[in-house]
Amino acid sequence: MNSKEAEILFQAGVLEAPVIQKHASGDGWTVTLEGKHKLNPMLETARGQMRVFKRLDAAVAVLFDIGFSEIRVMR
């Protein structure tokens, strides 16, 4: 799902606390948005590809913009 879809689902109370994880390649961070929805739980780009953030603070900023106040970070 992209950021706009995530914002709508967050406002509807469908999403749980997001999880930021180190990307499999070791370069960057990915975001998983679990909850009561049938969309891809990974945060994606506008073109539907998995969004990989180069910096952890950039991923956190996007999630705060969506509306989350609690975020889990896993290595």
Residue pairs with C-beta under 8 A, 6 or more apart in sequence:
1 9
1 33
1 37
1 39
1 40
1 41
1 42
1 43
1 44
2 43
2 44
2 45
2 46
3 43
3 62
3 65
3 66
5 39
6 15
6 33
6 43
6 66
7 65
7 66
7 67
9 15
9 33
9 35
9 37
9 39
10 66
10 67
10 68
11 67
14 35
14 36
14 37
15 33
15 34
15 35
15 37
15 68
16 33
16 34
16 35
17 68
17 70
17 71
17 72
18 31
18 32
18 33
18 34
18 43
18 63
18 68
18 71
18 72
19 31
19 32
19 34
19 71
19 72
19 73
19 74
20 29
20 30
20 31
20 32
20 56
20 59
20 60
20 63
20 71
20 72
20 73
20 74
21 29
21 30
21 31
21 32
21 73
21 74
21 75
22 28
22 29
22 74
22 75
23 29
23 30
23 52
27 52
27 54
28 52
28 53
28 54
29 52
29 53
29 54
29 55
29 56
29 59
30 42
30 43
30 50
30 51
30 52
30 53
31 42
31 43
31 51
31 53
31 59
31 62
31 63
32 41
32 42
32 43
33 41
33 42
33 43
34 41
35 41
42 50
42 51
43 50
43 51
43 62
44 50
44 51
45 51
53 59
53 62
56 73
60 71
63 71
